[in-house]
């Protein structure tokens, strides 16, 4: 079993609606020190061992897990 | 400026609809090696320097950024 953690974030300059909403809500709750909130995805993926796993996980990100037009992603392999 | 990264995940045993959907979609796309996908949130937070920042960020998680009933979170301070 191979395990990966994938971090998906909006590219710089792309509007992040959940982040903007959380930012405003926190300030309204009294956390006036909040400057910026960006909310992306934290994906934990487990796949069966096989050939070319790392390349296939990159493909999965490009095809489905992220939207490369507006998002960046970072893949970390976390199994031994 | 203090910077934090917060990882929000569903607790074990809590159904993760986006993760389950991505898992099925990846298998349908031919990635039959996929065993499990869990999708949580990756939050980047920047706040002004002040007193008791770490405790206030924990409060923000409990009140708004995560739902402690069904989600776990991990906070990492990433500035210097």
Backbone of each chain as nested JSON, in Angstrom:
{
  "chains": [
    {"id": "A", "residues": [
      {"number": 1, "name": "UNK", "atoms": {"N": [0.851, -1.205, 0.0], "CA": [0.0, 0.0, 0.0], "C": [0.884, 1.252, 0.0]}},
      {"number": 2, "name": "UNK", "atoms": {"N": [0.601, 2.141, -0.917], "CA": [1.324, 3.419, -0.964], "C": [0.38, 4.518, -0.49]}},
      {"number": 3, "name": "UNK", "atoms": {"N": [0.929, 5.419, 0.301], "CA": [0.103, 6.504, 0.842], "C": [0.648, 7.861, 0.42]}},
      {"number": 4, "name": "UNK", "atoms": {"N": [-0.276, 8.724, 0.069], "CA": [0.094, 10.072, -0.368], "C": [-0.744, 11.097, 0.374]}},
      {"number": 5, "name": "UNK", "atoms": {"N": [-0.164, 12.275, 0.557], "CA": [-0.934, 13.432, 1.012], "C": [-0.805, 14.503, -0.058]}},
      {"number": 6, "name": "UNK", "atoms": {"N": [-1.924, 15.073, -0.42], "CA": [-1.948, 16.048, -1.51], "C": [-2.57, 17.342, -0.986]}},
      {"number": 7, "name": "UNK", "atoms": {"N": [-1.9, 18.448, -1.249], "CA": [-2.361, 19.757, -0.794], "C": [-2.765, 20.548, -2.022]}},
      {"number": 8, "name": "UNK", "atoms": {"N": [-4.016, 20.913, -2.096], "CA": [-4.527, 21.649, -3.254], "C": [-4.87, 23.06, -2.799]}},
      {"number": 9, "name": "UNK", "atoms": {"N": [-4.306, 24.039, -3.478], "CA": [-4.55, 25.44, -3.106], "C": [-4.912, 26.233, -4.355]}},
      {"number": 10, "name": "UNK", "atoms": {"N": [-5.689, 27.293, -4.173], "CA": [-5.946, 28.186, -5.299], "C": [-4.644, 28.858, -5.701]}},
      {"number": 11, "name": "UNK", "atoms": {"N": [-4.48, 29.075, -7.006], "CA": [-3.315, 29.824, -7.469], "C": [-3.407, 31.256, -6.955]}},
      {"number": 12, "name": "UNK", "atoms": {"N": [-2.245, 31.899, -6.839], "CA": [-2.224, 33.305, -6.442], "C": [-3.092, 34.116, -7.403]}},
      {"number": 13, "name": "UNK", "atoms": {"N": [-3.891, 34.995, -6.868], "CA": [-4.706, 35.868, -7.705], "C": [-6.066, 35.288, -8.027]}},
      {"number": 14, "name": "UNK", "atoms": {"N": [-6.269, 34.001, -7.736], "CA": [-7.581, 33.388, -7.966], "C": [-8.416, 33.593, -6.702]}},
      {"number": 15, "name": "UNK", "atoms": {"N": [-9.637, 34.054, -6.881], "CA": [-10.514, 34.31, -5.731], "C": [-10.875, 32.993, -5.049]}},
      {"number": 16, "name": "UNK", "atoms": {"N": [-10.83, 33.006, -3.734], "CA": [-11.077, 31.818, -2.912], "C": [-12.331, 32.082, -2.062]}},
      {"number": 17, "name": "UNK", "atoms": {"N": [-13.5, 31.733, -2.565], "CA": [-14.736, 32.091, -1.847], "C": [-14.817, 31.528, -0.424]}},
      {"number": 18, "name": "UNK", "atoms": {"N": [-14.491, 30.235, -0.188], "CA": [-14.586, 29.771, 1.204], "C": [-13.622, 30.503, 2.131]}},
      {"number": 19, "name": "UNK", "atoms": {"N": [-12.43, 30.806, 1.612], "CA": [-11.453, 31.518, 2.427], "C": [-11.925, 32.929, 2.752]}},
      {"number": 20, "name": "UNK", "atoms": {"N": [-12.464, 33.608, 1.742], "CA": [-12.941, 34.985, 1.959], "C": [-14.095, 34.998, 2.954]}},
      {"number": 21, "name": "UNK", "atoms": {"N": [-14.973, 33.999, 2.864], "CA": [-16.109, 33.922, 3.782], "C": [-15.636, 33.684, 5.212]}},
      {"number": 22, "name": "UNK", "atoms": {"N": [-14.708, 32.757, 5.376], "CA": [-14.191, 32.46, 6.717], "C": [-13.478, 33.683, 7.29]}},
      {"number": 23, "name": "UNK", "atoms": {"N": [-12.743, 34.382, 6.436], "CA": [-11.993, 35.564, 6.872], "C": [-12.949, 36.621, 7.447]}},
      {"number": 24, "name": "UNK", "atoms": {"N": [-14.015, 36.893, 6.7], "CA": [-14.991, 37.895, 7.142], "C": [-15.689, 37.43, 8.415]}},
      {"number": 25, "name": "UNK", "atoms": {"N": [-16.048, 36.155, 8.45], "CA": [-16.769, 35.626, 9.615], "C": [-15.899, 35.697, 10.873]}},
      {"number": 26, "name": "UNK", "atoms": {"N": [-14.623, 35.408, 10.732], "CA": [-13.734, 35.454, 11.903], "C": [-13.611, 36.887, 12.418]}},
      {"number": 27, "name": "UNK", "atoms": {"N": [-13.447, 37.833, 11.505], "CA": [-13.36, 39.237, 11.927], "C": [-14.66, 39.634, 12.628]}},
      {"number": 28, "name": "UNK", "atoms": {"N": [-15.802, 39.227, 12.067], "CA": [-17.095, 39.556, 12.685], "C": [-17.256, 38.917, 14.061]}},
      {"number": 29, "name": "UNK", "atoms": {"N": [-16.618, 37.769, 14.266], "CA": [-16.677, 37.103, 15.578], "C": [-15.755, 37.777, 16.599]}},
      {"number": 30, "name": "UNK", "atoms": {"N": [-14.979, 38.755, 16.16], "CA": [-14.12, 39.471, 17.104], "C": [-12.636, 39.159, 16.937]}},
      {"number": 31, "name": "UNK", "atoms": {"N": [-12.302, 38.307, 15.961], "CA": [-10.882, 38.0, 15.728], "C": [-10.346, 39.012, 14.72]}},
      {"number": 32, "name": "UNK", "atoms": {"N": [-10.198, 40.236, 15.204], "CA": [-9.843, 41.322, 14.286], "C": [-8.398, 41.245, 13.812]}},
      {"number": 33, "name": "UNK", "atoms": {"N": [-7.623, 40.372, 14.462], "CA": [-6.228, 40.206, 14.041], "C": [-6.1, 39.375, 12.759]}},
      {"number": 34, "name": "UNK", "atoms": {"N": [-7.195, 38.79, 12.304], "CA": [-7.119, 37.929, 11.11], "C": [-6.848, 38.78, 9.879]}},
      {"number": 35, "name": "UNK", "atoms": {"N": [-5.794, 38.422, 9.159], "CA": [-5.392, 39.165, 7.97], "C": [-5.828, 38.454, 6.698]}},
      {"number": 36, "name": "UNK", "atoms": {"N": [-5.697, 37.134, 6.712], "CA": [-5.94, 36.41, 5.463], "C": [-6.22, 34.95, 5.782]}},
      {"number": 37, "name": "UNK", "atoms": {"N": [-7.239, 34.423, 5.133], "CA": [-7.553, 32.997, 5.234], "C": [-7.674, 32.452, 3.816]}},
      {"number": 38, "name": "UNK", "atoms": {"N": [-6.972, 31.369, 3.559], "CA": [-7.105, 30.678, 2.268], "C": [-7.479, 29.248, 2.616]}},
      {"number": 39, "name": "UNK", "atoms": {"N": [-8.47, 28.718, 1.94], "CA": [-8.915, 27.356, 2.249], "C": [-8.754, 26.472, 1.013]}},
      {"number": 40, "name": "UNK", "atoms": {"N": [-7.898, 25.492, 1.16], "CA": [-7.685, 24.527, 0.085], "C": [-8.096, 23.137, 0.535]}},
      {"number": 41, "name": "UNK", "atoms": {"N": [-7.649, 22.139, -0.209], "CA": [-8.003, 20.756, 0.12], "C": [-6.789, 19.983, 0.609]}},
      {"number": 42, "name": "UNK", "atoms": {"N": [-7.048, 19.105, 1.56], "CA": [-6.017, 18.209, 2.107], "C": [-6.52, 16.8, 1.811]}},
      {"number": 43, "name": "UNK", "atoms": {"N": [-5.877, 16.144, 0.855], "CA": [-6.363, 14.857, 0.37], "C": [-5.428, 13.743, 0.834]}},
      {"number": 44, "name": "UNK", "atoms": {"N": [-6.003, 12.722, 1.449], "CA": [-5.229, 11.542, 1.84], "C": [-5.637, 10.405, 0.9]}},
      {"number": 45, "name": "UNK", "atoms": {"N": [-4.643, 9.838, 0.236], "CA": [-4.895, 8.848, -0.803], "C": [-4.113, 7.576, -0.487]}},
      {"number": 46, "name": "UNK", "atoms": {"N": [-4.78, 6.443, -0.536], "CA": [-4.102, 5.151, -0.369], "C": [-4.334, 4.344, -1.635]}},
      {"number": 47, "name": "UNK", "atoms": {"N": [-3.245, 3.834, -2.211], "CA": [-3.381, 3.011, -3.419], "C": [-2.575, 1.732, -3.26]}},
      {"number": 48, "name": "UNK", "atoms": {"N": [-2.98, 0.708, -4.001], "CA": [-2.236, -0.555, -4.02], "C": [-0.868, -0.323, -4.653]}},
      {"number": 49, "name": "UNK", "atoms": {"N": [0.123, -1.074, -4.183], "CA": [1.453, -0.968, -4.775], "C": [1.393, -1.381, -6.247]}},
      {"number": 50, "name": "UNK", "atoms": {"N": [2.202, -0.736, -7.052], "CA": [2.212, -1.074, -8.476], "C": [3.317, -0.298, -9.16]}},
      {"number": 51, "name": "UNK", "atoms": {"N": [3.352, -0.343, -10.478], "CA": [4.395, 0.366, -11.221], "C": [3.991, 1.818, -11.469]}},
      {"number": 52, "name": "UNK", "atoms": {"N": [4.961, 2.683, -11.386], "CA": [4.733, 4.08, -11.768], "C": [3.703, 4.787, -10.92]}},
      {"number": 53, "name": "UNK", "atoms": {"N": [3.647, 4.417, -9.647], "CA": [2.614, 4.979, -8.762], "C": [2.666, 6.494, -8.724]}},
      {"number": 54, "name": "UNK", "atoms": {"N": [3.874, 7.033, -8.546], "CA": [3.976, 8.484, -8.36], "C": [3.428, 9.224, -9.588]}},
      {"number": 55, "name": "UNK", "atoms": {"N": [3.755, 8.702, -10.768], "CA": [3.283, 9.343, -12.003], "C": [1.764, 9.218, -12.111]}},
      {"number": 56, "name": "UNK", "atoms": {"N": [1.234, 8.081, -11.674], "CA": [-0.223, 7.905, -11.757], "C": [-0.948, 8.837, -10.779]}},
      {"number": 57, "name": "UNK", "atoms": {"N": [-0.343, 9.058, -9.635], "CA": [-0.985, 9.97, -8.677], "C": [-0.975, 11.395, -9.238]}},
      {"number": 58, "name": "UNK", "atoms": {"N": [0.097, 11.763, -9.898], "CA": [0.135, 13.085, -10.535], "C": [-0.985, 13.208, -11.575]}},
      {"number": 59, "name": "UNK", "atoms": {"N": [-1.15, 12.147, -12.365], "CA": [-2.24, 12.114, -13.353], "C": [-3.613, 12.285, -12.691]}},
      {"number": 60, "name": "UNK", "atoms": {"N": [-3.808, 11.584, -11.566], "CA": [-5.094, 11.69, -10.853], "C": [-5.358, 13.133, -10.429]}},
      {"number": 61, "name": "UNK", "atoms": {"N": [-4.282, 13.804, -10.017], "CA": [-4.443, 15.207, -9.618], "C": [-4.846, 16.056, -10.812]}},
      {"number": 62, "name": "UNK", "atoms": {"N": [-4.152, 15.866, -11.944], "CA": [-4.438, 16.685, -13.122], "C": [-5.835, 16.418, -13.666]}},
      {"number": 63, "name": "UNK", "atoms": {"N": [-6.28, 15.167, -13.575], "CA": [-7.568, 14.808, -14.188], "C": [-8.757, 15.055, -13.287]}},
      {"number": 64, "name": "UNK", "atoms": {"N": [-8.569, 14.877, -11.967], "CA": [-9.76, 14.874, -11.119], "C": [-9.599, 15.583, -9.774]}},
      {"number": 65, "name": "UNK", "atoms": {"N": [-8.462, 15.391, -9.118], "CA": [-8.388, 15.855, -7.73], "C": [-8.154, 17.363, -7.624]}},
      {"number": 66, "name": "UNK", "atoms": {"N": [-7.549, 17.928, -8.663], "CA": [-7.348, 19.379, -8.669], "C": [-7.784, 19.908, -10.023]}},
      {"number": 67, "name": "UNK", "atoms": {"N": [-7.962, 21.194, -10.102], "CA": [-8.267, 21.851, -11.377], "C": [-7.057, 22.698, -11.737]}},
      {"number": 68, "name": "UNK", "atoms": {"N": [-6.195, 22.181, -12.618], "CA": [-4.917, 22.852, -12.864], "C": [-5.054, 24.266, -13.434]}},
      {"number": 69, "name": "UNK", "atoms": {"N": [-6.23, 24.62, -13.91], "CA": [-6.416, 25.978, -14.432], "C": [-6.383, 26.995, -13.291]}},
      {"number": 70, "name": "UNK", "atoms": {"N": [-6.978, 26.643, -12.178], "CA": [-7.083, 27.616, -11.084], "C": [-6.396, 27.166, -9.793]}},
      {"number": 71, "name": "UNK", "atoms": {"N": [-5.935, 25.918, -9.763], "CA": [-5.354, 25.403, -8.519], "C": [-3.939, 24.871, -8.727]}},
      {"number": 72, "name": "UNK", "atoms": {"N": [-3.143, 24.998, -7.691], "CA": [-1.845, 24.339, -7.619], "C": [-1.986, 23.14, -6.687]}},
      {"number": 73, "name": "UNK", "atoms": {"N": [-1.118, 22.175, -6.848], "CA": [-1.14, 21.076, -5.886], "C": [0.282, 20.619, -5.58]}},
      {"number": 74, "name": "UNK", "atoms": {"N": [0.418, 20.019, -4.415], "CA": [1.714, 19.487, -3.978], "C": [1.446, 18.069, -3.486]}},
      {"number": 75, "name": "UNK", "atoms": {"N": [2.223, 17.131, -3.971], "CA": [2.03, 15.719, -3.602], "C": [3.172, 15.295, -2.687]}},
      {"number": 76, "name": "UNK", "atoms": {"N": [2.845, 14.695, -1.564], "CA": [3.875, 14.113, -0.694], "C": [3.589, 12.641, -0.492]}},
      {"number": 77, "name": "UNK", "atoms": {"N": [4.587, 11.806, -0.734], "CA": [4.431, 10.383, -0.459], "C": [4.768, 10.172, 1.007]}},
      {"number": 78, "name": "UNK", "atoms": {"N": [3.878, 9.536, 1.754], "CA": [4.078, 9.476, 3.2], "C": [4.292, 8.073, 3.744]}},
      {"number": 79, "name": "UNK", "atoms": {"N": [4.235, 7.047, 2.896], "CA": [4.536, 5.709, 3.414], "C": [6.042, 5.552, 3.467]}},
      {"number": 80, "name": "UNK", "atoms": {"N": [6.478, 4.721, 4.368], "CA": [7.873, 4.4, 4.635], "C": [8.804, 4.734, 3.569]}}
    ]},
    {"id": "B", "residues": [
      {"number": 1, "name": "UNK", "atoms": {"N": [3.55, 39.422, 11.819], "CA": [2.57, 38.525, 11.199], "C": [2.864, 37.074, 11.608]}},
      {"number": 2, "name": "UNK", "atoms": {"N": [1.848, 36.407, 12.102], "CA": [2.001, 34.986, 12.44], "C": [1.252, 34.169, 11.392]}},
      {"number": 3, "name": "UNK", "atoms": {"N": [1.862, 33.068, 11.003], "CA": [1.25, 32.224, 9.963], "C": [1.026, 30.81, 10.499]}},
      {"number": 4, "name": "UNK", "atoms": {"N": [-0.123, 30.294, 10.149], "CA": [-0.494, 28.942, 10.583], "C": [-0.989, 28.139, 9.394]}},
      {"number": 5, "name": "UNK", "atoms": {"N": [-0.769, 26.817, 9.476], "CA": [-1.412, 25.9, 8.544], "C": [-2.258, 24.948, 9.377]}},
      {"number": 6, "name": "UNK", "atoms": {"N": [-3.487, 24.765, 8.952], "CA": [-4.428, 23.957, 9.722], "C": [-4.96, 22.855, 8.806]}},
      {"number": 7, "name": "UNK", "atoms": {"N": [-4.921, 21.626, 9.312], "CA": [-5.376, 20.465, 8.547], "C": [-6.631, 19.948, 9.216]}},
      {"number": 8, "name": "UNK", "atoms": {"N": [-7.741, 19.975, 8.5], "CA": [-9.014, 19.53, 9.061], "C": [-9.415, 18.236, 8.363]}},
      {"number": 9, "name": "UNK", "atoms": {"N": [-9.666, 17.2, 9.139], "CA": [-10.043, 15.898, 8.562], "C": [-11.288, 15.38, 9.268]}},
      {"number": 10, "name": "UNK", "atoms": {"N": [-12.056, 14.58, 8.558], "CA": [-13.18, 13.916, 9.214], "C": [-12.636, 12.936, 10.247]}},
      {"number": 11, "name": "UNK", "atoms": {"N": [-13.335, 12.819, 11.37], "CA": [-12.954, 11.81, 12.366], "C": [-13.129, 10.416, 11.768]}},
      {"number": 12, "name": "UNK", "atoms": {"N": [-12.38, 9.448, 12.287], "CA": [-12.547, 8.062, 11.848], "C": [-13.993, 7.648, 12.033]}},
      {"number": 13, "name": "UNK", "atoms": {"N": [-14.518, 6.987, 11.031], "CA": [-15.875, 6.473, 11.151], "C": [-16.931, 7.448, 10.662]}},
      {"number": 14, "name": "UNK", "atoms": {"N": [-16.535, 8.701, 10.426], "CA": [-17.483, 9.688, 9.892], "C": [-17.434, 9.615, 8.36]}},
      {"number": 15, "name": "UNK", "atoms": {"N": [-18.583, 9.539, 7.748], "CA": [-18.651, 9.438, 6.287], "C": [-18.147, 10.728, 5.648]}},
      {"number": 16, "name": "UNK", "atoms": {"N": [-17.334, 10.576, 4.612], "CA": [-16.694, 11.697, 3.929], "C": [-17.224, 11.718, 2.491]}},
      {"number": 17, "name": "UNK", "atoms": {"N": [-18.3, 12.44, 2.226], "CA": [-18.909, 12.391, 0.896], "C": [-17.973, 12.813, -0.244]}},
      {"number": 18, "name": "UNK", "atoms": {"N": [-17.218, 13.933, -0.131], "CA": [-16.332, 14.274, -1.257], "C": [-15.267, 13.204, -1.493]}},
      {"number": 19, "name": "UNK", "atoms": {"N": [-14.754, 12.635, -0.398], "CA": [-13.745, 11.583, -0.537], "C": [-14.322, 10.349, -1.215]}},
      {"number": 20, "name": "UNK", "atoms": {"N": [-15.513, 9.946, -0.807], "CA": [-16.137, 8.751, -1.393], "C": [-16.429, 8.974, -2.87]}},
      {"number": 21, "name": "UNK", "atoms": {"N": [-16.849, 10.18, -3.218], "CA": [-17.152, 10.497, -4.618], "C": [-15.88, 10.452, -5.461]}},
      {"number": 22, "name": "UNK", "atoms": {"N": [-14.808, 11.055, -4.959], "CA": [-13.547, 11.056, -5.697], "C": [-13.013, 9.631, -5.847]}},
      {"number": 23, "name": "UNK", "atoms": {"N": [-13.17, 8.836, -4.798], "CA": [-12.688, 7.452, -4.828], "C": [-13.378, 6.676, -5.955]}},
      {"number": 24, "name": "UNK", "atoms": {"N": [-14.698, 6.781, -6.005], "CA": [-15.461, 6.062, -7.037], "C": [-15.105, 6.591, -8.421]}},
      {"number": 25, "name": "UNK", "atoms": {"N": [-14.973, 7.909, -8.536], "CA": [-14.682, 8.502, -9.84], "C": [-13.308, 8.063, -10.345]}},
      {"number": 26, "name": "UNK", "atoms": {"N": [-12.327, 7.994, -9.455], "CA": [-10.981, 7.57, -9.875], "C": [-10.997, 6.123, -10.354]}},
      {"number": 27, "name": "UNK", "atoms": {"N": [-11.702, 5.253, -9.615], "CA": [-11.791, 3.845, -10.039], "C": [-12.469, 3.77, -11.41]}},
      {"number": 28, "name": "UNK", "atoms": {"N": [-13.529, 4.548, -11.588], "CA": [-14.242, 4.555, -12.878], "C": [-13.372, 5.074, -14.022]}},
      {"number": 29, "name": "UNK", "atoms": {"N": [-12.437, 5.97, -13.697], "CA": [-11.515, 6.489, -14.723], "C": [-10.397, 5.493, -15.057]}},
      {"number": 30, "name": "UNK", "atoms": {"N": [-10.365, 4.354, -14.347], "CA": [-9.357, 3.341, -14.652], "C": [-8.258, 3.233, -13.605]}},
      {"number": 31, "name": "UNK", "atoms": {"N": [-8.329, 4.037, -12.567], "CA": [-7.318, 3.96, -11.502], "C": [-7.791, 2.945, -10.47]}},
      {"number": 32, "name": "UNK", "atoms": {"N": [-7.74, 1.675, -10.899], "CA": [-8.33, 0.621, -10.059], "C": [-7.502, 0.334, -8.815]}},
      {"number": 33, "name": "UNK", "atoms": {"N": [-6.289, 0.878, -8.78], "CA": [-5.436, 0.673, -7.608], "C": [-5.867, 1.547, -6.422]}},
      {"number": 34, "name": "UNK", "atoms": {"N": [-6.769, 2.473, -6.656], "CA": [-7.177, 3.38, -5.569], "C": [-7.952, 2.614, -4.504]}},
      {"number": 35, "name": "UNK", "atoms": {"N": [-7.486, 2.728, -3.274], "CA": [-8.108, 2.007, -2.156], "C": [-8.984, 2.937, -1.323]}},
      {"number": 36, "name": "UNK", "atoms": {"N": [-8.483, 4.147, -1.132], "CA": [-9.195, 5.022, -0.22], "C": [-8.804, 6.468, -0.483]}},
      {"number": 37, "name": "UNK", "atoms": {"N": [-9.803, 7.333, -0.502], "CA": [-9.561, 8.772, -0.635], "C": [-10.331, 9.46, 0.486]}},
      {"number": 38, "name": "UNK", "atoms": {"N": [-9.635, 10.314, 1.209], "CA": [-10.296, 11.141, 2.218], "C": [-9.963, 12.583, 1.866]}},
      {"number": 39, "name": "UNK", "atoms": {"N": [-10.962, 13.438, 1.872], "CA": [-10.723, 14.833, 1.504], "C": [-11.069, 15.753, 2.667]}},
      {"number": 40, "name": "UNK", "atoms": {"N": [-10.058, 16.42, 3.16], "CA": [-10.249, 17.371, 4.245], "C": [-9.892, 18.768, 3.773]}},
      {"number": 41, "name": "UNK", "atoms": {"N": [-9.69, 19.658, 4.724], "CA": [-9.384, 21.044, 4.387], "C": [-7.949, 21.388, 4.789]}},
      {"number": 42, "name": "UNK", "atoms": {"N": [-7.344, 22.212, 3.968], "CA": [-5.99, 22.713, 4.217], "C": [-6.124, 24.232, 4.29]}},
      {"number": 43, "name": "UNK", "atoms": {"N": [-6.013, 24.753, 5.499], "CA": [-6.292, 26.174, 5.723], "C": [-4.991, 26.92, 6.004]}},
      {"number": 44, "name": "UNK", "atoms": {"N": [-4.777, 28.007, 5.293], "CA": [-3.625, 28.872, 5.547], "C": [-4.154, 30.167, 6.158]}},
      {"number": 45, "name": "UNK", "atoms": {"N": [-3.623, 30.482, 7.326], "CA": [-4.147, 31.603, 8.105], "C": [-3.001, 32.554, 8.436]}},
      {"number": 46, "name": "UNK", "atoms": {"N": [-3.221, 33.836, 8.199], "CA": [-2.237, 34.844, 8.583], "C": [-2.92, 35.804, 9.547]}},
      {"number": 47, "name": "UNK", "atoms": {"N": [-2.291, 36.046, 10.689], "CA": [-2.867, 36.986, 11.657], "C": [-1.793, 37.968, 12.127]}},
      {"number": 48, "name": "UNK", "atoms": {"N": [-2.263, 39.111, 12.58], "CA": [-1.345, 40.098, 13.15], "C": [-0.739, 39.549, 14.435]}},
      {"number": 49, "name": "UNK", "atoms": {"N": [0.479, 39.933, 14.714], "CA": [1.104, 39.518, 15.968], "C": [0.319, 40.069, 17.147]}},
      {"number": 50, "name": "UNK", "atoms": {"N": [0.253, 39.304, 18.223], "CA": [-0.482, 39.751, 19.398], "C": [-0.262, 38.763, 20.534]}},
      {"number": 51, "name": "UNK", "atoms": {"N": [-1.033, 38.927, 21.582], "CA": [-0.877, 38.028, 22.733], "C": [-1.744, 36.784, 22.572]}},
      {"number": 52, "name": "UNK", "atoms": {"N": [-1.206, 35.666, 23.005], "CA": [-1.999, 34.447, 23.041], "C": [-2.498, 33.988, 21.691]}},
      {"number": 53, "name": "UNK", "atoms": {"N": [-1.665, 34.231, 20.673], "CA": [-2.09, 33.902, 19.297], "C": [-2.46, 32.438, 19.145]}},
      {"number": 54, "name": "UNK", "atoms": {"N": [-1.599, 31.553, 19.662], "CA": [-1.835, 30.122, 19.439], "C": [-3.181, 29.709, 20.029]}},
      {"number": 55, "name": "UNK", "atoms": {"N": [-3.492, 30.213, 21.216], "CA": [-4.758, 29.867, 21.861], "C": [-5.935, 30.435, 21.071]}},
      {"number": 56, "name": "UNK", "atoms": {"N": [-5.754, 31.624, 20.51], "CA": [-6.852, 32.213, 19.731], "C": [-7.08, 31.447, 18.428]}},
      {"number": 57, "name": "UNK", "atoms": {"N": [-6.003, 30.96, 17.833], "CA": [-6.188, 30.173, 16.605], "C": [-6.921, 28.865, 16.918]}},
      {"number": 58, "name": "UNK", "atoms": {"N": [-6.613, 28.268, 18.068], "CA": [-7.341, 27.049, 18.465], "C": [-8.838, 27.361, 18.634]}},
      {"number": 59, "name": "UNK", "atoms": {"N": [-9.119, 28.49, 19.26], "CA": [-10.513, 28.928, 19.408], "C": [-11.203, 29.109, 18.052]}},
      {"number": 60, "name": "UNK", "atoms": {"N": [-10.482, 29.727, 17.117], "CA": [-11.068, 29.927, 15.772], "C": [-11.431, 28.589, 15.137]}},
      {"number": 61, "name": "UNK", "atoms": {"N": [-10.568, 27.59, 15.356], "CA": [-10.86, 26.255, 14.813], "C": [-12.114, 25.694, 15.458]}},
      {"number": 62, "name": "UNK", "atoms": {"N": [-12.204, 25.782, 16.778], "CA": [-13.35, 25.198, 17.483], "C": [-14.649, 25.914, 17.127]}},
      {"number": 63, "name": "UNK", "atoms": {"N": [-14.565, 27.225, 16.906], "CA": [-15.792, 27.987, 16.668], "C": [-16.212, 28.012, 15.212]}},
      {"number": 64, "name": "UNK", "atoms": {"N": [-15.259, 28.003, 14.302], "CA": [-15.655, 28.255, 12.915], "C": [-14.948, 27.41, 11.86]}},
      {"number": 65, "name": "UNK", "atoms": {"N": [-13.642, 27.216, 12.027], "CA": [-12.909, 26.603, 10.911], "C": [-13.104, 25.095, 10.824]}},
      {"number": 66, "name": "UNK", "atoms": {"N": [-13.426, 24.472, 11.954], "CA": [-13.698, 23.036, 11.944], "C": [-14.98, 22.787, 12.723]}},
      {"number": 67, "name": "UNK", "atoms": {"N": [-15.535, 21.623, 12.546], "CA": [-16.695, 21.217, 13.327], "C": [-16.248, 20.094, 14.259]}},
      {"number": 68, "name": "UNK", "atoms": {"N": [-15.968, 20.417, 15.521], "CA": [-15.347, 19.427, 16.417], "C": [-16.195, 18.183, 16.662]}},
      {"number": 69, "name": "UNK", "atoms": {"N": [-17.463, 18.238, 16.301], "CA": [-18.307, 17.05, 16.474], "C": [-17.898, 15.952, 15.491]}},
      {"number": 70, "name": "UNK", "atoms": {"N": [-17.576, 16.352, 14.267], "CA": [-17.289, 15.337, 13.239], "C": [-15.88, 15.454, 12.662]}},
      {"number": 71, "name": "UNK", "atoms": {"N": [-15.145, 16.497, 13.039], "CA": [-13.834, 16.697, 12.429], "C": [-12.729, 16.821, 13.486]}},
      {"number": 72, "name": "UNK", "atoms": {"N": [-11.563, 16.362, 13.099], "CA": [-10.348, 16.62, 13.875], "C": [-9.568, 17.713, 13.155]}},
      {"number": 73, "name": "UNK", "atoms": {"N": [-8.714, 18.4, 13.906], "CA": [-7.844, 19.359, 13.228], "C": [-6.47, 19.341, 13.87]}},
      {"number": 74, "name": "UNK", "atoms": {"N": [-5.5, 19.749, 13.059], "CA": [-4.112, 19.859, 13.543], "C": [-3.618, 21.241, 13.11]}},
      {"number": 75, "name": "UNK", "atoms": {"N": [-3.04, 21.96, 14.07], "CA": [-2.562, 23.321, 13.79], "C": [-1.038, 23.311, 13.767]}},
      {"number": 76, "name": "UNK", "atoms": {"N": [-0.447, 23.874, 12.724], "CA": [1.009, 24.051, 12.702], "C": [1.325, 25.514, 12.5]}},
      {"number": 77, "name": "UNK", "atoms": {"N": [2.17, 26.021, 13.372], "CA": [2.615, 27.401, 13.189], "C": [3.809, 27.375, 12.235]}},
      {"number": 78, "name": "UNK", "atoms": {"N": [3.761, 28.164, 11.176], "CA": [4.785, 28.026, 10.14], "C": [5.684, 29.254, 9.983]}},
      {"number": 79, "name": "UNK", "atoms": {"N": [5.423, 30.328, 10.724], "CA": [6.346, 31.456, 10.625], "C": [7.554, 31.185, 11.508]}},
      {"number": 80, "name": "UNK", "atoms": {"N": [8.662, 31.821, 11.13], "CA": [9.958, 31.672, 11.815], "C": [9.799, 30.881, 13.045]}}
    ]}
  ]
}
